[in-house]
Amino acid sequence: MPMQLPPIEADFYHLDHLLTPEQCQLQRKVRALMENEIKPLINRYWLKGEFPHEIIPRLASLNICGVTYEGYGCPHLPFIMEGVLTMEIARVDASIATFFGVQSGLAMGSIYLLGSEAQKQEWLPRMQSFNAIGAFGLTEPEVGSGAAGGLTTTARRQGDTWVLNGQKKWIGNATFADVTVIWARDLEDNQVKGFLVRKNAPGFDVEKIEDKMALRIVQNGLITLRDCAVPESDRLQNANNFKDTGKVLRMTRAGVAWEAVGCARGAYENALAYTRKRQQFGKPIAAFQLIQNHLVEMLSNLTAMQTMVFRLSQLQDDGKLTDEHASLAKVFCTLRTRDIVSRAREVMGGNGILLQYDVARFVADAEAIYSYEGTKEINSLIVGRAITGFSAFV
Ligand SMILES: Cc1cc2nc3c(=O)[nH]c(=O)nc-3n(C[C@H](O)[C@H](O)[C@H](O)COP(=O)(O)OP(=O)(O)OC[C@H]3O[C@@H](n4cnc5c(N)ncnc54)[C@H](O)[C@@H]3O)c2cc1C
């Protein structure tokens, strides 16, 4: 008689009890779509390095884009839900979570936090329903971590027009975005400003970055701006310096921490299921002490991460989130995720490197999440400055 196995539940401390029944229902709705409609496609697209455009209407049907924003067709739910839903998407695929994070967080967030009323009216309802896709162009080929003081892309005002010159690297969704937020230094006052650059604008070229070993579904672009003319009406009207850019990043960095939790959770749950099925020496490998040790270490870290991001979102909902709060969670969760996905791969033996077993992809994708939206070093420096009072960036 086979032993009755306990359910696989990576929410070990029942954090879902902190959600309302309606919030749990929405979480389950997102999980069902991800499991039933998106998971079956993912490995194929990941291998091809292409984006599954056919899923966009399905994602739109969930009505979760711009989930925390008020007005413009957005649901105006608490930040905790943005986190939980991001985690649910990443639990199945980190590339789709990244696509969603760029659209809903970085691109819509720039317009929501820093745009004029007219800019919000023009873009946010269309982006909320995925009828317009957004991208966020901050990083440059020679300027990554040092973006705060080092941007070389320039903006020169000529009457009612701005002329942009420079390059942006790694820009997610850029190959098919309808609008890309470009951050450039105003040659007049040396301050960083944001510009809404429309698809097919003259002087705006995007080349797809090929051959990535992580997040292969995300279409990252190398953008070249050659005397690209942008009307003053498409300058983000409330973005006056890099501190304003930072407001967007603070909000989205919390989302990346949740994304890491999702990635770790997906890998852990798949590995746990595998160890209960896989037999060696006449019994399931889950019955071996050394395998259980791996599983418990994974679950300990995952539980610590989940507890941390829940509290992070509560701080965000209370309007008390600081840069250092978000940075600490981003560092801790992405670091622990690397450990969890590599243990998940390990307990699966050779099958751990086969895409079809749904862990190998998480191992690769964790590497990109670890580096984007501020590396471990940069986020550690943000926390270090806050707790010591000394800035150690340079
Ligand atoms: C898949 C992917 C998607 C991305 N999407 C976007 C996007 O949509 N939009 C966008 O604008 N950008 C995007 N990025 C860029 C991303 O934010 C940068 O890669 C990241 O900020 C790091 O910059 P860098 O890669 O140039 O590394 P670098 O800045 O060159 O850093 C290299 C190493 O040096 C370390 N380092 C740098 N400065 C210091 C210091 N002061 N002290 C100690 N160590 C230091 C770093 O921590 C890192 O380990 C994406 C990146 C990836 C990989």
The ligand as an SDF file (V2000), in Angstrom:
LIG
                    3D

 53 58  0  0  0  0  0  0  0  0999 V2000
   18.6010   40.1240  -18.3220 C   0  0  0  0  0  0  0  0  0  0  0  0
   18.8120   41.5560  -18.0080 C   0  0  0  0  0  0  0  0  0  0  0  0
   17.7780   42.4560  -18.1460 C   0  0  0  0  0  0  0  0  0  0  0  0
   17.9750   43.8280  -17.9180 C   0  0  0  0  0  0  0  0  0  0  0  0
   16.9650   44.7140  -18.1670 N   0  0  0  0  0  0  0  0  0  0  0  0
   17.2200   46.0530  -18.0810 C   0  0  0  0  0  0  0  0  0  0  0  0
   16.2320   46.9990  -18.4730 C   0  0  0  0  0  0  0  0  0  0  0  0
   15.1180   46.6360  -18.8640 O   0  0  0  0  0  0  0  0  0  0  0  0
   16.5420   48.3100  -18.4100 N   0  0  0  0  0  0  0  0  0  0  0  0
   17.7590   48.7580  -17.9810 C   0  0  0  0  0  0  0  0  0  0  0  0
   17.9650   49.9720  -17.9460 O   0  0  0  0  0  0  0  0  0  0  0  0
   18.7290   47.8830  -17.5970 N   0  0  0  0  0  0  0  0  0  0  0  0
   18.4890   46.5410  -17.6480 C   0  0  0  0  0  0  0  0  0  0  0  0
   19.4660   45.6390  -17.2610 N   0  0  0  0  0  0  0  0  0  0  0  0
   20.7630   46.1270  -16.8320 C   0  0  0  0  0  0  0  0  0  0  0  0
   21.0870   45.8290  -15.3800 C   0  0  0  0  0  0  0  0  0  0  0  0
   20.3470   46.6540  -14.5240 O   0  0  0  0  0  0  0  0  0  0  0  0
   22.6060   45.9420  -15.2220 C   0  0  0  0  0  0  0  0  0  0  0  0
   23.1600   44.7760  -15.8300 O   0  0  0  0  0  0  0  0  0  0  0  0
   23.0580   46.0480  -13.7840 C   0  0  0  0  0  0  0  0  0  0  0  0
   22.6620   47.2820  -13.2250 O   0  0  0  0  0  0  0  0  0  0  0  0
   24.5890   45.9100  -13.6490 C   0  0  0  0  0  0  0  0  0  0  0  0
   25.2670   46.7120  -14.5600 O   0  0  0  0  0  0  0  0  0  0  0  0
   26.3940   46.0780  -15.5010 P   0  0  0  0  0  0  0  0  0  0  0  0
   25.8510   44.8110  -16.0690 O   0  0  0  0  0  0  0  0  0  0  0  0
   26.8280   47.1130  -16.4620 O   0  0  0  0  0  0  0  0  0  0  0  0
   27.5640   45.6730  -14.5340 O   0  0  0  0  0  0  0  0  0  0  0  0
   28.7590   46.6430  -14.0030 P   0  0  0  0  0  0  0  0  0  0  0  0
   28.1990   47.8830  -13.4710 O   0  0  0  0  0  0  0  0  0  0  0  0
   29.8100   46.7400  -15.0530 O   0  0  0  0  0  0  0  0  0  0  0  0
   29.3210   45.7780  -12.7930 O   0  0  0  0  0  0  0  0  0  0  0  0
   30.2290   44.6750  -12.9450 C   0  0  0  0  0  0  0  0  0  0  0  0
   30.5940   44.1700  -11.5580 C   0  0  0  0  0  0  0  0  0  0  0  0
   31.2620   45.2250  -10.8210 O   0  0  0  0  0  0  0  0  0  0  0  0
   30.6110   45.4240   -9.5740 C   0  0  0  0  0  0  0  0  0  0  0  0
   30.6940   46.8270   -9.1680 N   0  0  0  0  0  0  0  0  0  0  0  0
   30.3500   47.9380   -9.8600 C   0  0  0  0  0  0  0  0  0  0  0  0
   30.5320   49.0400   -9.1230 N   0  0  0  0  0  0  0  0  0  0  0  0
   30.9960   48.6420   -7.9160 C   0  0  0  0  0  0  0  0  0  0  0  0
   31.3820   49.3090   -6.7090 C   0  0  0  0  0  0  0  0  0  0  0  0
   31.2710   50.6380   -6.5550 N   0  0  0  0  0  0  0  0  0  0  0  0
   31.8380   48.5560   -5.6770 N   0  0  0  0  0  0  0  0  0  0  0  0
   31.9080   47.2130   -5.7730 C   0  0  0  0  0  0  0  0  0  0  0  0
   31.5720   46.5160   -6.8770 N   0  0  0  0  0  0  0  0  0  0  0  0
   31.1230   47.2310   -7.9380 C   0  0  0  0  0  0  0  0  0  0  0  0
   29.1840   44.9990   -9.8370 C   0  0  0  0  0  0  0  0  0  0  0  0
   28.4930   44.7010   -8.6220 O   0  0  0  0  0  0  0  0  0  0  0  0
   29.3670   43.7860  -10.7400 C   0  0  0  0  0  0  0  0  0  0  0  0
   29.6640   42.6510   -9.9500 O   0  0  0  0  0  0  0  0  0  0  0  0
   19.2510   44.2670  -17.4680 C   0  0  0  0  0  0  0  0  0  0  0  0
   20.2730   43.3320  -17.2760 C   0  0  0  0  0  0  0  0  0  0  0  0
   20.0770   41.9980  -17.5340 C   0  0  0  0  0  0  0  0  0  0  0  0
   21.2270   41.0420  -17.3430 C   0  0  0  0  0  0  0  0  0  0  0  0
  1  2  1  0
  2  3  1  0
  2 52  2  0
  3  4  2  0
  4  5  1  0
  4 50  1  0
  5  6  2  0
  6  7  1  0
  6 13  1  0
  7  8  2  0
  7  9  1  0
  9 10  1  0
 10 11  2  0
 10 12  1  0
 12 13  2  0
 13 14  1  0
 14 15  1  0
 14 50  1  0
 15 16  1  0
 16 17  1  0
 16 18  1  0
 18 19  1  0
 18 20  1  0
 20 21  1  0
 20 22  1  0
 22 23  1  0
 23 24  1  0
 24 25  2  0
 24 26  1  0
 24 27  1  0
 27 28  1  0
 28 29  2  0
 28 30  1  0
 28 31  1  0
 31 32  1  0
 32 33  1  0
 33 34  1  0
 33 48  1  0
 34 35  1  0
 35 36  1  0
 35 46  1  0
 36 37  1  0
 36 45  1  0
 37 38  2  0
 38 39  1  0
 39 40  1  0
 39 45  2  0
 40 41  1  0
 40 42  2  0
 42 43  1  0
 43 44  2  0
 44 45  1  0
 46 47  1  0
 46 48  1  0
 48 49  1  0
 50 51  2  0
 51 52  1  0
 52 53  1  0
M  END
$$$$
